[in-house]
Amino acid sequence: MSSSIGRRHLLETSALGFGAMALSAINEHSHADDRRNADIRHRPFPAKAKSVVFMMQNGGPGQMDLFDPKPDLTKYDGNVHVEKVEMFQPGSEGNRLLGTPLKFRKYGDCGMEMAEILPHIGSVADEICLIRSAWNYHNNHTESLVSMNTGKIFQGRPALGSWVSYALGTENQNLPAYIVLRDPDGYNTSGTLLWQNGFMPAHYRGTEVNTRGTPVLNLNPSRPVPAEIQADNLKLLAKLNQRHQQHFTYESALDARIRNYELAARMQLAASDTLDISGETETTREMYGLNNELTAGYGIRCLMARRLIESGVRFVQVFPPVQPGSQPWDSHGDVKTQNEKICMRCDQGSAALIRDLKQRGLLDSTIVIWTGEFGRLPVSQNGKGRDHNRNAFSLIVSGGGFKSGHIHGATDEIGYRSVEDRVSVADLHATVLHQLGFDHNHLTYLHNGRPETLTDSVVTNARIVDGVIDGPVRIVPS
């Protein structure tokens, strides 16, 4: 008969117990970190917003083809550009300018210029802030996606959604504070790397929710169980967890696991009701494009995002289709046809979410972010496509105290570089936290004895972009 010895027991009974003493000191330090972290999550000033929808358009939407018209680029189409651009893949060695084959028009009372293949987003132009001067730190998809979602190009840090749910907690005890809605047919580039909890406890990780079939995987028993038996099972499980936890007081992973089990039990009742769209009106279904095979998949994720925000979820992340590829905005082959295909799938649902939040009185308290990880080059790749460009891209922010019907910043005459009122990824994150009521330099999580922040402004020089928000910038004095 074999028996197992726990690691703590081994340390306690060997080497005169010095190992256990060292472990206890480490654990006490970790526990003090947890207490410290619990104390700093107060809003230093009133918040404009209390929730976020992050629409991550994986692949890199081309700024000069969709949001940032460049007449000079079209005028000098085919000419060799005087500056050698920063290429990522082969095919752009000729350095020849490529004018956009797509037409632009003015939308809304604000007269915001965007491509004609974005008629729905154009229809809410008066509700959005269009930032034309964004830039990122890397030209590869994974690094730029990780950066856009976590603040750094290196993996292993908490996502923006983790920071928001850590800072704000939850309004609905029966649903996770951070929910991810992806295409049920697969993952976009980098997959789960984009909603990791990093060095934070596991309950701050994004929870995937399906928009087809069972909403939450493994949430309900595989065989039906009577309610009274299920209740008894959960009570027994809670007692066993509590008894086990008494022996491992400082195990944050164990605490997170227990919290997740408790949340799962509550979700058995709440999740299905929240995600059931059968009661939505036909007008709403039409608005989101649910009756069209091309728009329905993305549209239902946008509709579910509204329902989740309405139910008190703090952070909802919406991902694009995995058709025609896992990074559908990646227009290496043909700028015209590739943009037309993905706009047809994502334009209607994106705009419907903004319009729906507005008409329900939720947009003022919800920040909607629509962005890719980078932009495209002004030169052609193999004649019709464009390569990656970290130096300039456009993104949309709406609601939550951001200016509406407003264009911020500018790129150079061909859209290669952001040159006026530049906005880095860290700047965007700092500004989002500001609108949620937090100073990005003072919202910290103590990890390995170091107070970590989302923006790490000592390195990134992150700043709050005052030109995109209504009202003054508020900061906590150092």
For each residue, the residues with C-beta under 8 A, 3 or more apart:
1:
2:
3:
4:
5: 9 10
6: 9 10
7: 10 11
8: 11 12 20 23 247 248
9: 5 6 12 13
10: 5 6 7 13 14 19
11: 7 8 14 15 17 19 20 23
12: 8 9 17 19 20
13: 9 10 17
14: 10 11 17 19
15: 11 18 19
16:
17: 11 12 13 14 20 21
18: 15 21 22
19: 10 11 12 14 15 22 23
20: 8 11 12 17 23 24
21: 17 18 24 25
22: 18 19 25 26
23: 8 11 19 20 26 27
24: 20 21 27 28
25: 21 22 28 29
26: 22 23 29 30
27: 23 24 30 31 249 250
28: 24 25 31 32 250
29: 25 26 32 33 449
30: 26 27 33 34 250 252
31: 27 28 34 35 249 250
32: 28 29 35 36
33: 29 30 36 37 446 447 449
34: 30 31 37 38 252
35: 31 32 38 39
36: 32 33 39 40 446
37: 33 34 40 41 444 445 446
38: 34 35 41
39: 35 36 42
40: 36 37 442 443 444
41: 37 38 166 167 168 169 443
42: 39
43: 46 47 436 437 438
44: 437 438 439 442 474 476
45: 437 439 474 476
46: 43 437
47: 43 50 435 436 437 438
48: 364 365 400 401 435 436 437 469 470 471
49: 52 364 365 366 367 399 400 401 435 436
50: 47 168 171 314 365 366 436
51: 309 313 314 315 316 365 366 367
52: 49 160 161 164 314 315 316 366 367 368 369 400 432 436
53: 305 309 316 317 318 353 366 367 368 369
54: 160 161 315 316 317 318 369
55: 302 318 350 353 368 369 370 371
56: 145 148 149 188 194 317 318 319 320 371 372 373
57: 61 320 329 346 370 371 372
58: 141 145 188 189 319 320 326 327 328 329 372 373
59: 141 189 320 325 327 328 329 330 331 342 372 373
60: 141 144 327 329 330 331 372 373 374 375 376 388 389 393
61: 57 65 66 67 329 339 372 375 376 393 394
62: 65 66 100 329 331 335 339 375 376 386
63: 66 67 68 132 375 376 392 393 394 411 415
64: 68 69 70 73 100 375 376 378 411 414 415
65: 61 62 100 102 115 331 335 339 376 386
66: 61 62 63 102 114 115 117 118 339 343 394
67: 61 63 114 115 130 132 394 396
68: 63 64 132 394 411 415
69: 64 100 104 113
70: 64 73 74 100 378 411 413 414 415
71: 74 75
72: 75 76 413 414
73: 64 70 76 77 97 98 99 100 378 413 414 415
74: 70 71 77 99 100
75: 71 72 99
76: 72 73 79 97 99 414
77: 73 74 97 98 99
78: 96 97
79: 76 96 97
80: 94 95 96 97
81: 84 85 95 96 97 378 379 414
82:
83: 416
84: 81 95
85: 81 92 95 377 378 379 389 416
86: 139 377 389 390 391
87: 90 92 93 377 387
88: 139 140 387 388
89: 92 332 381 387 388
90: 87 93
91: 332 381 382 385 387
92: 85 87 89 95 377 379 380 381 387
93: 87 90
94: 80 379 380
95: 80 81 84 85 92 379
96: 78 79 80 81 379 380
97: 73 76 77 78 79 80 81 378 379 380 414
98: 73 77 335 378 379 380 384 386
99: 73 74 75 76 77
100: 62 64 65 69 70 73 74 335
101: 335 336
102: 65 66 115 116 117 335 336 339 340
103: 115 116
104: 69 113 114 115 116
105: 113 114 116 122
106: 111 112 113
107: 110 111 112 113 114 122 123 125
108: 111 112 122 123 124 125 126 405
109: 126 405
110: 107 125 126 405 406
111: 106 107 108
112: 106 107 108 122 125 128 130 405 407
113: 69 104 105 106 107
114: 66 67 104 105 107 118 121 122 125 130
115: 65 66 67 102 103 104 118 339 343
116: 102 103 104 105 119
117: 66 102 339 340 343 344 347
118: 66 114 115 121 122 343 347
119: 116 122 123 347
120: 123 124 347 348 350 351 352
121: 114 118 124 125 128 347 350 351 370 396
122: 105 107 108 112 114 118 119 125
123: 107 108 119 120 351 355
124: 108 120 121 127 128 351 354 355 358 398
125: 107 108 110 112 114 121 122 128 130 405
126: 108 109 110 404 405
127: 124 354 355 358 363 398 399 404 405
128: 112 121 124 125 354 396 397 398 404 405 406
129: 396 397 398 402 403 404 406 407 408 468
130: 67 112 114 125 394 395 396 406 407 408
131: 134 394 395 396 397 408 409 423 428 468
132: 63 67 68 394 407 408 409 410 411 418
133: 392 408 409 410 411 418 419 420 421 422 423
134: 131 371 375 392 393 394 395 409 418 422 423 424 425 428
135: 390 391 392 393 417 418 422 423 424 425
136: 144 147 148 373 374 390 393 424 425
137: 143 144 147 153 390 424 425
138: 143 144 147 153 374 390
139: 86 88 144 374 388 389 390
140: 88 143 144 388
141: 58 59 60 144 145 189 190 327 330 373 388
142: 145 146 189 190 193
143: 137 138 140 146 147 153
144: 60 136 137 138 139 140 141 147 148 153 373 374 388 390
145: 56 58 141 142 148 149 189 190 193 194 373
146: 142 143 149 150 152 153 154 155 190 193 194
147: 136 137 138 143 144 150 151 152 153 373 425
148: 56 136 144 145 371 373 425
149: 56 145 146 159 160 161 193 194 195
150: 146 147 157 158 159 160 194 196 198
151: 147 157 160 425 426 429 454 455 456 460
152: 146 147 157 456
153: 137 138 143 144 146 147
154: 146 157
155: 146 193 196
156: 196 198 199
157: 150 151 152 154 196 198 199 452
158: 150 162 163 166 196 197 198 199 200 204 445 454
159: 149 150 162 163 178 194 195 196 197 198 206
160: 52 54 149 150 151 163 164 315 429 432 454
161: 52 54 149 164 165 178 180 195 206 314 315 317
162: 158 159 165 166 178 195 196 197 198 200 204 205 206
163: 158 159 160 166 167 433 443 454
164: 52 160 161 167 168 177 178 314 315 433 436
165: 161 162 168 169 170 176 177 178 204 314 315
166: 41 158 162 163 200 204 445
167: 41 163 164 433 436 438 443
168: 41 50 164 165 177 314 436
169: 41 165 177 314
170: 165 173 175 176 177 312 313 314
171: 50 312 313 314
172: 175 270 311 312 313
173: 170 266
174: 263 266 267 269 270 271
175: 170 172 179 267 270 271 274 308 311 312 313
176: 165 170 179 203 206 207 263 267 313
177: 164 165 168 169 170 204 313 314 315
178: 159 161 162 164 165 195 204 205 206 207 313 314 315 317
179: 175 176 206 207 208 209 308 313 315 316 317
180: 161 195 206 207 208 209 316 317 319
181: 209 211 301 304 305 316 317 318 319
182: 187 188 208 301 319
183: 186 187 188 297 298 301 319 320 321 322 323
184: 210 211 212 213 297
185: 297 321 322 323
186: 183 322 326
187: 182 183 191 192 322 326
188: 56 58 182 183 191 319 320 322 326 327 328
189: 58 59 141 142 145 326 327
190: 141 142 145 146 193 194
191: 187 188 194
192: 187 195 196
193: 142 145 146 149 155 190 196
194: 56 145 146 149 150 159 190 191 206 317
195: 149 159 161 162 178 180 192 205 206 208 317
196: 150 155 156 157 158 159 162 192 193 205 206
197: 158 159 162 200 201 202 203 204 205
198: 150 156 157 158 159 162
199: 156 157 158 445 447 448 452
200: 158 162 166 197 204 445
201: 197 204 252 253 255 256
202: 197 205 253 256 257 260
203: 176 197 256 259 260 263
204: 158 162 165 166 177 178 197 200 201
205: 162 178 195 196 197 202
206: 159 161 162 176 178 179 180 194 195 196 315 317
207: 176 178 179 180 216
208: 179 180 182 195 216 217
209: 179 180 181 215 216 271 275 304
210: 184 213 214 215 216 217
211: 181 184 215 275 297 300 301 304
212: 184
213: 184 210
214: 210 217 219 220
215: 209 210 211 219 271 272 275
216: 207 208 209 210 219 264 267 271
217: 208 210 214
218:
219: 214 215 216 264 267 268 271
220: 214 268
221: 224 225 230
222:
223:
224: 221
225: 221 229 230 233
226: 229 230
227: 230 231
228: 231 232
229: 225 226 232 233
230: 221 225 226 227 233 234
231: 227 228 234 235
232: 228 229 235 236
233: 225 229 230 236 237
234: 230 231 237 238 265
235: 231 232 238 239
236: 232 233 239 240
237: 233 234 240 241 261
238: 234 235 241 242 262
239: 235 236 242 243
240: 236 237 243 244
241: 237 238 244 245 258 261
242: 238 239 245 246
243: 239 240 246 247
244: 240 241 247 248 254
245: 241 242 248 249 251 254 255 258
246: 242 243 249
247: 8 243 244
248: 8 244 245 251 254
249: 27 31 245 246
250: 27 28 30 31
251: 245 248 254 255
252: 30 34 201 255 256
253: 201 202 256 257
254: 244 245 248 251 257 258
255: 201 245 251 252 258 259
256: 201 202 203 252 253 259 260
257: 202 253 254 260 261
258: 241 245 254 255 261 262
259: 203 255 256 262 263
260: 202 203 256 257 263 264
261: 237 241 257 258 264 265
262: 238 258 259 265 266
263: 174 176 203 259 260 266 267
264: 216 219 260 261 267 268
265: 234 261 262 268
266: 173 174 262 263 269 270
267: 174 175 176 216 219 263 264 270 271
268: 219 220 264 265 271 272
269: 174 266 272 273
270: 172 174 175 266 267 273 274 311
271: 174 175 209 215 216 219 267 268 274 275
272: 215 268 269 275 276
273: 269 270 276
274: 175 270 271 307 308 311
275: 209 211 215 271 272 304 307 308
276: 272 273 279
277: 280 285 300 303 304 307
278:
279: 276
280: 277 284 285 303
281: 284 285
282: 285 286
283: 286 287
284: 280 281 287 288 303 356
285: 277 280 281 282 288 290 291
286: 282 283 289 290 291
287: 283 284 352 355 356
288: 284 285 295 299 300 302 303 348 349 352 353 356
289: 286 292 294 295 296 298 299 348 349 352
290: 285 286 295 296 299 300 303
291: 285 286 296
292: 289 295 296 299 348
293: 296
294: 289 344 345
295: 288 289 290 292 298 299 344 345 348 349
296: 289 290 291 292 293 299 300
297: 183 184 185 211 300 301 321 345
298: 183 289 295 301 302 318 320 321 345 346 349 350
299: 288 289 290 292 295 296 302 303 348 349 352
300: 211 277 288 290 296 297 303 304 349
301: 181 182 183 211 297 298 304 305 318 319 349
302: 55 288 298 299 305 306 318 349 350 352 353
303: 277 280 284 288 290 299 300 306 307 349 352 353 356
304: 181 209 211 275 277 300 301 307 308
305: 53 181 301 302 308 309 316 318 353
306: 302 303 309 310 353 356 357 360 362
307: 274 275 277 303 304 310 311
308: 175 179 274 275 304 305 311 313 316
309: 51 53 305 306 312 313 316 357 362 366
310: 306 307 360 362
311: 172 175 270 274 307 308
312: 170 171 172 175 309
313: 51 170 171 172 175 176 177 178 179 308 309 316
314: 50 51 52 161 164 165 168 169 170 171 177 178
315: 51 52 54 160 161 164 165 177 178 179 206
316: 51 52 53 54 179 180 181 305 308 309 313
317: 53 54 56 161 178 179 180 181 194 195 206
318: 53 54 55 56 181 298 301 302 305
319: 56 58 180 181 182 183 188 301
320: 56 57 58 59 183 188 298 328 329 342 345 346
321: 183 185 297 298 328 342 345 346
322: 183 185 186 187 188 325 326 328
323: 183 185 328 345
324: 328 338 341 342
325: 59 322 328 330
326: 58 186 187 188 189 322
327: 58 59 60 141 188 189 330
328: 58 59 188 320 321 322 323 324 325 341 342 345
329: 57 58 59 60 61 62 320 339 342 372
330: 59 60 141 325 327 338
331: 59 60 62 65 334 335 338 339 376 385 386
332: 89 91 381 382 385 386 387
333: 337 338 382 384 385
334: 331 337 338 384 385
335: 62 65 98 100 101 102 331 338 339 376 384 385 386
336: 101 102 339 340 384
337: 333 334 340 341
338: 324 330 331 333 334 335 341 342 385
339: 61 62 65 66 102 115 117 329 331 335 336 342 343
340: 102 117 336 337 343 344
341: 324 328 337 338 344 345
342: 59 320 321 324 328 329 338 339 345 346
343: 66 115 117 118 339 340 346 347
344: 117 294 295 340 341 347
345: 294 295 297 298 320 321 323 328 341 342
346: 57 298 320 321 342 343 349 350
347: 117 118 119 120 121 343 344 350 351
348: 120 288 289 292 295 299 351 352
349: 288 289 295 298 299 300 301 302 303 346 352 353
350: 55 120 121 298 302 346 347 353 354 370
351: 120 121 123 124 347 348 354 355
352: 120 287 288 289 299 302 303 348 349 355 356
353: 53 55 288 302 303 305 306 349 350 356 357 368
354: 124 127 128 350 351 357 358 363 368 398 399
355: 123 124 127 287 351 352 358 359
356: 284 287 288 303 306 352 353 359 360
357: 306 309 353 354 360 362 363 366 368 399
358: 124 127 354 355 361 362 363 399
359: 355 356
360: 306 310 356 357
361: 358 364
362: 306 309 310 357 358 365 366
363: 127 354 357 358 366 368 398 399 400
364: 48 49 361 399 400 401
365: 48 49 50 51 362 399 400
366: 49 50 51 52 53 309 357 362 363 399 400
367: 49 51 52 53 397 398 399 400 402 432 435 436
368: 52 53 55 353 354 357 363 396 397 398 399 400
369: 52 53 54 55 395 396 397 428 432
370: 55 57 121 350 395 396 397 398
371: 55 56 57 134 148 393 395 396 428
372: 56 57 58 59 60 61 329 375 393 395
373: 56 58 59 60 136 141 144 145 147 148
374: 60 136 138 139 144 388 389 390 393
375: 60 61 62 63 64 134 372 388 389 390 391 392 393 394 415
376: 60 61 62 63 64 65 331 335 386 387 388 389 393
377: 85 86 87 92 381 386 387 388 389 416
378: 64 70 73 81 85 97 98 386 389 414 415 416
379: 81 85 92 94 95 96 97 98 386 387
380: 92 94 96 97 98 383 384 385 386
381: 89 91 92 332 377 384 385 386 387
382: 91 332 333 385
383: 380
384: 98 333 334 335 336 380 381
385: 91 331 332 333 334 335 338 380 381 382
386: 62 65 98 331 332 335 376 377 378 379 380 381 389
387: 87 88 89 91 92 332 376 377 379 381
388: 60 88 89 139 140 141 144 374 375 376 377
389: 60 85 86 139 374 375 376 377 378 386 392 393 416
390: 86 135 136 137 138 139 144 374 375
391: 86 135 375 416 417 418
392: 63 133 134 135 375 389 411 412 415 416 417 418
393: 60 61 63 134 135 136 371 372 374 375 376 389
394: 61 63 66 67 68 130 131 132 134 375
395: 130 131 134 369 370 371 372 428
396: 67 121 128 129 130 131 368 369 370 371
397: 128 129 131 367 368 369 370 400 402 428 468
398: 124 127 128 129 354 363 367 368 370 402 404
399: 49 127 354 357 358 363 364 365 366 367 368 402
400: 48 49 52 363 364 365 366 367 368 397 435 436
401: 48 49 364 435 469 470 471
402: 129 367 397 398 399 435 468 469 470
403: 129 406 408 467 468 469 470
404: 126 127 128 129 398
405: 108 109 110 112 125 126 127 128
406: 110 128 129 130 403 468
407: 112 129 130 132
408: 129 130 131 132 133 403 421 423 465 467 468
409: 131 132 133 134 418 420 421 422 423 467
410: 132 133 418 419 420 421
411: 63 64 68 70 132 133 392 414 415 416 417 418 419 420
412: 392 415 416 417 419
413: 70 72 73
414: 64 70 72 73 76 81 97 378 411
415: 63 64 68 70 73 375 378 392 411 412
416: 83 85 377 378 389 391 392 411 412
417: 135 391 392 411 412
418: 132 133 134 135 391 392 409 410 411 422 423
419: 133 410 411 412 422
420: 133 409 410 411
421: 133 408 409 410 465 467
422: 133 134 135 409 418 419 427
423: 131 133 134 135 408 409 418 427 428 465 468
424: 134 135 136 137 427 428 460 461 462
425: 134 135 136 137 147 148 151 428 429
426: 151 429 430 455 456 457 460 461 462
427: 422 423 424 430 431 462 463 464 465
428: 131 134 369 371 395 397 423 424 425 431 432 465
429: 151 160 425 426 432 433 440 454 455 462
430: 426 427 433 434 440 454 455 457 462 463 464 465
431: 427 428 434 435 464 465 468 469
432: 52 160 367 369 428 429 435 436
433: 163 164 167 429 430 436 438 439 440 443 454 455
434: 430 431 437 438 439 440 464 469 473 474
435: 47 48 49 367 400 401 402 431 432 469
436: 43 47 48 49 50 52 164 167 168 367 400 432 433
437: 43 44 45 46 47 48 434
438: 43 44 47 167 433 434 442 443
439: 44 45 433 434 442 443 474 475 476
440: 429 430 433 434 443 453 454 455 457 462 464
441: 453 455 457 475 476 478
442: 40 44 438 439 476
443: 40 41 163 167 433 438 439 440 453 454
444: 37 40 451 452 453
445: 37 158 166 199 200 451 452 453
446: 33 36 37 449 450 451 452
447: 33 199 450 452
448: 199
449: 29 33 446
450: 446 447
451: 444 445 446
452: 157 199 444 445 446 447 456
453: 440 441 443 444 445 456 457
454: 151 158 160 163 429 430 433 440 443
455: 151 426 429 430 433 440 441 460 462
456: 151 152 426 452 453 459 460 462
457: 426 430 440 441 453 460 461 462 463
458:
459: 456
460: 151 424 426 455 456 457
461: 424 426 457
462: 424 426 427 429 430 440 455 456 457
463: 427 430 457
464: 427 430 431 434 440 469 473 475
465: 408 421 423 427 428 430 431 468 469
466: 469 472 473
467: 403 408 409 421
468: 129 131 397 402 403 406 408 423 431 465
469: 48 401 402 403 431 434 435 464 465 466 473
470: 48 401 402 403
471: 48 401
472: 466
473: 434 464 466 469
474: 44 45 434 439
475: 439 441 464
476: 44 45 439 441 442
477:
478: 441
